[in-house]
Amino acid sequence: MGNTKVQGITLYRSTNLRTKLRQERLARHYVKCRKAVRAQRQKTRDYITTLENRVEELKKSKNQTTLEQATRETEALESEIRLLVLQLSSSSQNIADFPQNIRNIIAGETLEEPVKGDMVKNDVS
């Protein structure tokens, strides 16, 4: 009977360790995903500025036939810009969705202060 009790304690400790390791792995994965999202946002912002520059370039066109074509292209580009901005705003993840211990691990990985409340601002960098 004593043998089973020792095995039970060992099992309990190993389960806690597995849970802790899993939480740390999830936190690292979240940080990696957050970095990837930031990189994708930056690419999208650069693309948006390129599109905006192209719109301005098309608006300065002098020829009437190309002006009509430029107007159509401008409208298409502006709608694409609106779509990309909408995607950027909707794809942001909120760190508040995670439990407190995972938030602390994430804060440690990203060298930020641990989150104390439920309100977290999404960084747009």
N, CA, C and O atoms as a DFTB+ gen file, in Angstrom:
500 C
 N C O
     1  1       0.813      -1.181       0.000
     2  2       0.000       0.000       0.000
     3  2       0.866       1.258       0.000
     4  3       0.549       2.232      -0.682
     5  1       1.940       1.236       0.753
     6  2       2.831       2.393       0.795
     7  2       3.472       2.654      -0.550
     8  3       3.739       3.800      -0.914
     9  1       3.719       1.580      -1.287
    10  2       4.340       1.700      -2.605
    11  2       3.440       2.471      -3.568
    12  3       3.916       3.300      -4.345
    13  1       2.145       2.195      -3.512
    14  2       1.214       2.895      -4.414
    15  2       1.143       4.373      -4.068
    16  3       1.019       5.214      -4.958
    17  1       1.219       4.691      -2.797
    18  2       1.161       6.091      -2.399
    19  2       2.351       6.857      -2.978
    20  3       2.184       7.966      -3.485
    21  1       3.541       6.278      -2.906
    22  2       4.730       6.922      -3.462
    23  2       4.570       7.097      -4.967
    24  3       4.909       8.145      -5.516
    25  1       4.055       6.068      -5.629
    26  2       3.840       6.176      -7.074
    27  2       2.825       7.269      -7.384
    28  3       2.971       7.994      -8.368
    29  1       1.810       7.389      -6.557
    30  2       0.794       8.423      -6.756
    31  2       1.380       9.816      -6.649
    32  3       1.050      10.694      -7.446
    33  1       2.255      10.028      -5.661
    34  2       2.900      11.335      -5.493
    35  2       3.801      11.626      -6.683
    36  3       3.799      12.742      -7.204
    37  1       4.575      10.631      -7.120
    38  2       5.453      10.805      -8.281
    39  2       4.638      11.151      -9.513
    40  3       4.994      12.043     -10.283
    41  1       3.545      10.436      -9.688
    42  2       2.675      10.696     -10.833
    43  2       2.124      12.116     -10.753
    44  3       2.068      12.820     -11.761
    45  1       1.718      12.534      -9.561
    46  2       1.173      13.875      -9.371
    47  2       2.218      14.929      -9.724
    48  3       1.926      15.902     -10.420
    49  1       3.444      14.722      -9.233
    50  2       4.512      15.687      -9.522
    51  2       4.835      15.728     -11.007
    52  3       5.023      16.805     -11.573
    53  1       4.900      14.568     -11.639
    54  2       5.226      14.551     -13.062
    55  2       4.098      15.185     -13.880
    56  3       4.353      15.817     -14.905
    57  1       2.861      15.017     -13.432
    58  2       1.733      15.648     -14.130
    59  2       1.843      17.161     -14.030
    60  3       1.618      17.869     -15.011
    61  1       2.190      17.661     -12.841
    62  2       2.383      19.107     -12.685
    63  2       3.509      19.600     -13.579
    64  3       3.396      20.655     -14.202
    65  1       4.593      18.841     -13.642
    66  2       5.730      19.230     -14.467
    67  2       5.336      19.256     -15.935
    68  3       5.682      20.183     -16.667
    69  1       4.602      18.219     -16.359
    70  2       4.145      18.182     -17.756
    71  2       3.246      19.369     -18.070
    72  3       3.351      19.978     -19.135
    73  1       2.363      19.690     -17.133
    74  2       1.459      20.829     -17.335
    75  2       2.252      22.122     -17.452
    76  3       1.979      22.954     -18.317
    77  1       3.239      22.282     -16.570
    78  2       4.059      23.494     -16.605
    79  2       4.843      23.575     -17.916
    80  3       4.900      24.634     -18.541
    81  1       5.444      22.467     -18.330
    82  2       6.194      22.456     -19.590
    83  2       5.279      22.748     -20.773
    84  3       5.662      23.463     -21.700
    85  1       4.081      22.200     -20.739
    86  2       3.124      22.443     -21.824
    87  2       2.748      23.921     -21.881
    88  3       2.655      24.504     -22.962
    89  1       2.532      24.522     -20.711
    90  2       2.188      25.944     -20.676
    91  2       3.334      26.794     -21.221
    92  3       3.107      27.747     -21.967
    93  1       4.567      26.444     -20.844
    94  2       5.717      27.189     -21.359
    95  2       5.839      27.023     -22.868
    96  3       6.146      27.983     -23.575
    97  1       5.603      25.820     -23.364
    98  2       5.666      25.571     -24.805
    99  2       4.589      26.377     -25.536
   100  3       4.848      26.959     -26.590
   101  1       3.389      26.406     -24.970
   102  2       2.308      27.201     -25.559
   103  2       2.654      28.689     -25.562
   104  3       2.376      29.400     -26.528
   105  1       3.264      29.148     -24.468
   106  2       3.631      30.563     -24.387
   107  2       4.682      30.906     -25.433
   108  3       4.588      31.943     -26.089
   109  1       5.687      30.042     -25.595
   110  2       6.718      30.298     -26.617
   111  2       6.107      30.294     -28.009
   112  3       6.468      31.108     -28.859
   113  1       5.175      29.366     -28.236
   114  2       4.499      29.307     -29.535
   115  2       3.696      30.587     -29.777
   116  3       3.678      31.116     -30.889
   117  1       3.033      31.076     -28.727
   118  2       2.265      32.313     -28.858
   119  2       3.183      33.479     -29.204
   120  3       2.854      34.303     -30.058
   121  1       4.343      33.548     -28.536
   122  2       5.297      34.629     -28.816
   123  2       5.772      34.542     -30.260
   124  3       5.859      35.556     -30.951
   125  1       6.079      33.329     -30.715
   126  2       6.530      33.144     -32.097
   127  2       5.441      33.577     -33.077
   128  3       5.720      34.242     -34.075
   129  1       4.208      33.198     -32.786
   130  2       3.092      33.582     -33.657
   131  2       2.895      35.089     -33.643
   132  3       2.593      35.693     -34.673
   133  1       3.066      35.693     -32.473
   134  2       2.909      37.146     -32.374
   135  2       3.958      37.862     -33.208
   136  3       3.660      38.860     -33.863
   137  1       5.196      37.351     -33.185
   138  2       6.249      37.943     -34.016
   139  2       5.920      37.785     -35.490
   140  3       6.137      38.703     -36.281
   141  1       5.397      36.627     -35.857
   142  2       5.027      36.394     -37.256
   143  2       3.899      37.327     -37.678
   144  3       3.900      37.845     -38.794
   145  1       2.937      37.540     -36.783
   146  2       1.835      38.455     -37.094
   147  2       2.362      39.871     -37.261
   148  3       1.931      40.590     -38.163
   149  1       3.299      40.284     -36.393
   150  2       3.892      41.621     -36.530
   151  2       4.603      41.771     -37.861
   152  3       4.465      42.792     -38.534
   153  1       5.364      40.751     -38.243
   154  2       6.076      40.806     -39.527
   155  2       5.084      40.889     -40.682
   156  3       5.289      41.647     -41.631
   157  1       4.018      40.113     -40.598
   158  2       3.003      40.144     -41.658
   159  2       2.313      41.498     -41.706
   160  3       2.034      42.017     -42.787
   161  1       2.039      42.070     -40.545
   162  2       1.431      43.405     -40.510
   163  2       2.345      44.430     -41.162
   164  3       1.890      45.296     -41.909
   165  1       3.648      44.325     -40.871
   166  2       4.596      45.274     -41.459
   167  2       4.617      45.131     -42.975
   168  3       4.622      46.131     -43.693
   169  1       4.628      43.895     -43.466
   170  2       4.587      43.674     -44.915
   171  2       3.324      44.276     -45.507
   172  3       3.360      44.919     -46.556
   173  1       2.206      44.059     -44.820
   174  2       0.930      44.578     -45.315
   175  2       0.937      46.098     -45.311
   176  3       0.450      46.717     -46.257
   177  1       1.486      46.718     -44.249
   178  2       1.569      48.181     -44.205
   179  2       2.423      48.718     -45.345
   180  3       2.070      49.704     -45.991
   181  1       3.556      48.054     -45.584
   182  2       4.415      48.480     -46.694
   183  2       3.678      48.373     -48.018
   184  3       3.778      49.254     -48.872
   185  1       2.942      47.293     -48.179
   186  2       2.177      47.092     -49.406
   187  2       1.096      48.163     -49.544
   188  3       0.848      48.665     -50.640
   189  1       0.455      48.510     -48.427
   190  2      -0.578      49.552     -48.450
   191  2       0.029      50.885     -48.865
   192  3      -0.553      51.601     -49.679
   193  1       1.200      51.230     -48.313
   194  2       1.824      52.504     -48.700
   195  2       2.205      52.485     -50.174
   196  3       2.086      53.503     -50.856
   197  1       2.662      51.341     -50.670
   198  2       2.968      51.222     -52.097
   199  2       1.713      51.452     -52.927
   200  3       1.741      52.163     -53.932
   201  1       0.613      50.843     -52.497
   202  2      -0.651      51.032     -53.212
   203  2      -1.111      52.487     -53.150
   204  3      -1.594      53.029     -54.144
   205  1      -0.962      53.115     -51.992
   206  2      -1.365      54.518     -51.869
   207  2      -0.523      55.406     -52.775
   208  3      -1.040      56.337     -53.392
   209  1       0.776      55.119     -52.855
   210  2       1.644      55.885     -53.757
   211  2       1.215      55.691     -55.204
   212  3       1.216      56.632     -55.997
   213  1       0.855      54.477     -55.530
   214  2       0.386      54.186     -56.896
   215  2      -0.914      54.936     -57.188
   216  3      -1.105      55.437     -58.296
   217  1      -1.804      55.014     -56.203
   218  2      -3.057      55.759     -56.359
   219  2      -2.759      57.226     -56.648
   220  3      -3.337      57.819     -57.559
   221  1      -1.850      57.806     -55.864
   222  2      -1.486      59.213     -56.078
   223  2      -0.875      59.409     -57.459
   224  3      -1.152      60.401     -58.134
   225  1      -0.054      58.470     -57.868
   226  2       0.574      58.541     -59.187
   227  2      -0.480      58.480     -60.289
   228  3      -0.396      59.202     -61.283
   229  1      -1.466      57.617     -60.102
   230  2      -2.525      57.482     -61.102
   231  2      -3.424      58.716     -61.142
   232  3      -3.937      59.075     -62.201
   233  1      -3.616      59.361     -60.000
   234  2      -4.457      60.559     -59.963
   235  2      -3.813      61.720     -60.715
   236  3      -4.516      62.614     -61.186
   237  1      -2.497      61.719     -60.832
   238  2      -1.777      62.812     -61.492
   239  2      -1.698      62.632     -63.009
   240  3      -1.074      63.438     -63.698
   241  1      -2.323      61.591     -63.521
   242  2      -2.266      61.299     -64.956
   243  2      -2.935      62.417     -65.758
   244  3      -3.960      62.950     -65.332
   245  1      -2.359      62.784     -66.935
   246  2      -2.839      63.917     -67.731
   247  2      -3.779      63.496     -68.858
   248  3      -4.763      64.186     -69.123
   249  1      -3.500      62.397     -69.514
   250  2      -4.261      61.976     -70.683
   251  2      -5.670      61.524     -70.278
   252  3      -5.835      60.842     -69.266
   253  1      -6.702      61.910     -71.082
   254  2      -8.099      61.625     -70.733
   255  2      -8.416      60.132     -70.766
   256  3      -9.095      59.633     -69.868
   257  1      -7.936      59.399     -71.791
   258  2      -8.240      57.964     -71.866
   259  2      -7.557      57.217     -70.733
   260  3      -8.138      56.315     -70.129
   261  1      -6.338      57.596     -70.458
   262  2      -5.660      56.938     -69.338
   263  2      -6.230      57.418     -68.010
   264  3      -6.121      56.728     -66.996
   265  1      -6.839      58.604     -68.016
   266  2      -7.442      59.108     -66.784
   267  2      -8.624      58.228     -66.361
   268  3      -8.793      57.939     -65.176
   269  1      -9.438      57.804     -67.332
   270  2     -10.566      56.918     -67.017
   271  2     -10.061      55.571     -66.495
   272  3     -10.581      55.021     -65.524
   273  1      -9.037      55.065     -67.167
   274  2      -8.452      53.793     -66.726
   275  2      -7.830      53.970     -65.341
   276  3      -7.952      53.102     -64.477
   277  1      -7.165      55.100     -65.146
   278  2      -6.534      55.376     -63.857
   279  2      -7.581      55.476     -62.753
   280  3      -7.349      55.036     -61.628
   281  1      -8.736      56.058     -63.080
   282  2      -9.807      56.166     -62.087
   283  2     -10.286      54.781     -61.667
   284  3     -10.490      54.518     -60.482
   285  1     -10.462      53.901     -62.643
   286  2     -10.889      52.530     -62.321
   287  2      -9.832      51.820     -61.472
   288  3     -10.154      51.164     -60.482
   289  1      -8.566      51.962     -61.874
   290  2      -7.492      51.320     -61.104
   291  2      -7.413      51.901     -59.698
   292  3      -7.180      51.184     -58.725
   293  1      -7.613      53.216     -59.610
   294  2      -7.569      53.873     -58.310
   295  2      -8.654      53.324     -57.392
   296  3      -8.394      53.019     -56.228
   297  1      -9.868      53.199     -57.918
   298  2     -10.966      52.660     -57.110
   299  2     -10.673      51.224     -56.673
   300  3     -10.952      50.845     -55.536
   301  1     -10.113      50.435     -57.581
   302  2      -9.776      49.048     -57.239
   303  2      -8.710      49.003     -56.148
   304  3      -8.804      48.219     -55.204
   305  1      -7.692      49.859     -56.293
   306  2      -6.623      49.881     -55.290
   307  2      -7.138      50.374     -53.942
   308  3      -6.762      49.836     -52.900
   309  1      -7.989      51.385     -53.956
   310  2      -8.521      51.890     -52.690
   311  2      -9.379      50.839     -51.986
   312  3      -9.341      50.724     -50.761
   313  1     -10.150      50.074     -52.756
   314  2     -10.945      49.009     -52.127
   315  2     -10.032      47.920     -51.567
   316  3     -10.319      47.345     -50.517
   317  1      -8.931      47.638     -52.267
   318  2      -7.972      46.652     -51.758
   319  2      -7.325      47.150     -50.470
   320  3      -7.107      46.376     -49.538
   321  1      -7.020      48.448     -50.421
   322  2      -6.441      49.030     -49.203
   323  2      -7.425      48.888     -48.042
   324  3      -7.037      48.496     -46.942
   325  1      -8.699      49.208     -48.288
   326  2      -9.701      49.081     -47.221
   327  2      -9.798      47.638     -46.730
   328  3      -9.911      47.392     -45.529
   329  1      -9.753      46.691     -47.660
   330  2      -9.820      45.278     -47.297
   331  2      -8.617      44.871     -46.441
   332  3      -8.772      44.164     -45.446
   333  1      -7.420      45.317     -46.829
   334  2      -6.217      44.974     -46.064
   335  2      -6.248      45.588     -44.670
   336  3      -5.856      44.940     -43.700
   337  1      -6.708      46.824     -44.563
   338  2      -6.800      47.463     -43.250
   339  2      -7.797      46.717     -42.372
   340  3      -7.567      46.542     -41.175
   341  1      -8.900      46.280     -42.963
   342  2      -9.889      45.501     -42.221
   343  2      -9.289      44.181     -41.739
   344  3      -9.529      43.764     -40.607
   345  1      -8.510      43.528     -42.598
   346  2      -7.859      42.277     -42.203
   347  2      -6.881      42.514     -41.067
   348  3      -6.806      41.712     -40.136
   349  1      -6.126      43.614     -41.134
   350  2      -5.167      43.914     -40.067
   351  2      -5.873      44.089     -38.731
   352  3      -5.416      43.571     -37.712
   353  1      -6.974      44.811     -38.731
   354  2      -7.649      45.077     -37.464
   355  2      -8.347      43.832     -36.922
   356  3      -8.472      43.686     -35.706
   357  1      -8.804      42.933     -37.794
   358  2      -9.532      41.762     -37.305
   359  2      -8.613      40.620     -36.901
   360  3      -9.029      39.742     -36.145
   361  1      -7.365      40.607     -37.389
   362  2      -6.497      39.466     -37.104
   363  2      -5.709      39.614     -35.812
   364  3      -4.920      38.735     -35.465
   365  1      -5.911      40.716     -35.097
   366  2      -5.138      40.903     -33.874
   367  2      -5.659      39.973     -32.785
   368  3      -6.867      39.862     -32.576
   369  1      -4.738      39.308     -32.095
   370  2      -5.110      38.423     -30.992
   371  2      -4.957      39.190     -29.693
   372  3      -4.087      40.051     -29.558
   373  1      -5.805      38.866     -28.753
   374  2      -5.738      39.530     -27.465
   375  2      -5.119      38.583     -26.451
   376  3      -5.567      37.447     -26.288
   377  1      -4.092      39.060     -25.775
   378  2      -3.379      38.235     -24.799
   379  2      -4.273      37.942     -23.594
   380  3      -4.004      37.001     -22.848
   381  1      -5.318      38.722     -23.393
   382  2      -6.208      38.524     -22.247
   383  2      -6.995      37.223     -22.348
   384  3      -7.600      36.794     -21.366
   385  1      -6.997      36.591     -23.516
   386  2      -7.704      35.322     -23.675
   387  2      -6.986      34.171     -22.977
   388  3      -7.579      33.112     -22.772
   389  1      -5.735      34.357     -22.615
   390  2      -4.943      33.300     -22.009
   391  2      -5.027      33.373     -20.488
   392  3      -5.289      34.442     -19.937
   393  1      -4.806      32.236     -19.795
   394  2      -4.774      32.250     -18.330
   395  2      -3.607      33.094     -17.809
   396  3      -2.649      33.362     -18.535
   397  1      -3.701      33.505     -16.552
   398  2      -2.713      34.419     -15.965
   399  2      -1.298      33.848     -15.997
   400  3      -0.358      34.578     -16.308
   401  1      -1.119      32.558     -15.682
   402  2       0.234      31.997     -15.642
   403  2       0.868      31.998     -17.030
   404  3       2.071      32.226     -17.157
   405  1       0.079      31.747     -18.065
   406  2       0.628      31.781     -19.426
   407  2       0.954      33.221     -19.809
   408  3       1.947      33.467     -20.493
   409  1       0.126      34.177     -19.375
   410  2       0.413      35.595     -19.650
   411  2       1.736      36.009     -19.010
   412  3       2.503      36.766     -19.605
   413  1       2.008      35.511     -17.786
   414  2       3.275      35.832     -17.126
   415  2       4.456      35.252     -17.892
   416  3       5.492      35.904     -18.025
   417  1       4.306      34.029     -18.396
   418  2       5.379      33.407     -19.180
   419  2       5.607      34.203     -20.456
   420  3       6.748      34.456     -20.843
   421  1       4.516      34.597     -21.109
   422  2       4.632      35.390     -22.339
   423  2       5.316      36.715     -22.038
   424  3       6.171      37.166     -22.800
   425  1       4.939      37.336     -20.929
   426  2       5.559      38.605     -20.553
   427  2       7.049      38.412     -20.308
   428  3       7.850      39.275     -20.669
   429  1       7.434      37.289     -19.699
   430  2       8.851      37.009     -19.480
   431  2       9.592      36.785     -20.781
   432  3      10.735      37.219     -20.931
   433  1       8.946      36.105     -21.731
   434  2       9.581      35.841     -23.024
   435  2       9.765      37.117     -23.833
   436  3      10.743      37.264     -24.567
   437  1       8.812      38.041     -23.691
   438  2       8.875      39.262     -24.496
   439  2       9.471      40.426     -23.720
   440  3       9.487      41.556     -24.206
   441  1       9.964      40.153     -22.508
   442  2      10.585      41.160     -21.653
   443  2       9.631      42.311     -21.354
   444  3      10.023      43.478     -21.343
   445  1       8.383      41.959     -21.115
   446  2       7.383      42.949     -20.744
   447  2       7.006      42.718     -19.288
   448  3       7.342      41.689     -18.702
   449  1       6.309      43.683     -18.719
   450  2       5.823      43.533     -17.358
   451  2       4.702      42.490     -17.343
   452  3       3.929      42.410     -18.298
   453  1       4.600      41.690     -16.276
   454  2       3.494      40.735     -16.199
   455  2       2.153      41.465     -16.212
   456  3       2.015      42.565     -15.678
   457  1       1.195      40.834     -16.823
   458  2      -0.121      41.444     -16.962
   459  2      -0.869      41.283     -15.655
   460  3      -0.954      40.176     -15.123
   461  1      -1.417      42.378     -15.125
   462  2      -2.082      42.299     -13.836
   463  2      -3.593      42.272     -13.967
   464  3      -4.268      41.667     -13.134
   465  1      -4.144      42.915     -14.993
   466  2      -5.598      42.958     -15.147
   467  2      -6.032      42.241     -16.398
   468  3      -5.228      41.627     -17.099
   469  1      -7.316      42.331     -16.665
   470  2      -7.838      41.701     -17.873
   471  2      -7.702      42.599     -19.090
   472  3      -7.806      42.127     -20.222
   473  1      -7.470      43.890     -18.871
   474  2      -7.360      44.817     -20.000
   475  2      -5.932      44.801     -20.528
   476  3      -4.986      45.077     -19.791
   477  1      -5.784      44.480     -21.800
   478  2      -4.472      44.474     -22.446
   479  2      -4.624      45.174     -23.777
   480  3      -5.533      44.879     -24.553
   481  1      -3.714      46.112     -24.033
   482  2      -3.755      46.798     -25.321
   483  2      -2.993      45.973     -26.336
   484  3      -1.915      45.457     -26.041
   485  1      -3.547      45.845     -27.530
   486  2      -2.832      45.165     -28.612
   487  2      -1.774      46.107     -29.138
   488  3      -2.067      47.266     -29.432
   489  1      -0.532      45.623     -29.265
   490  2       0.462      46.512     -29.841
   491  2       0.355      46.485     -31.340
   492  3       0.187      45.433     -31.958
   493  1       0.453      47.651     -31.905
   494  2       0.432      47.791     -33.359
   495  2       1.781      48.370     -33.724
   496  3       1.960      49.584     -33.816
   497  1       2.725      47.465     -33.930
   498  2       4.070      47.942     -34.233
   499  2       4.520      47.433     -35.566
   500  3       5.634      47.731     -35.996
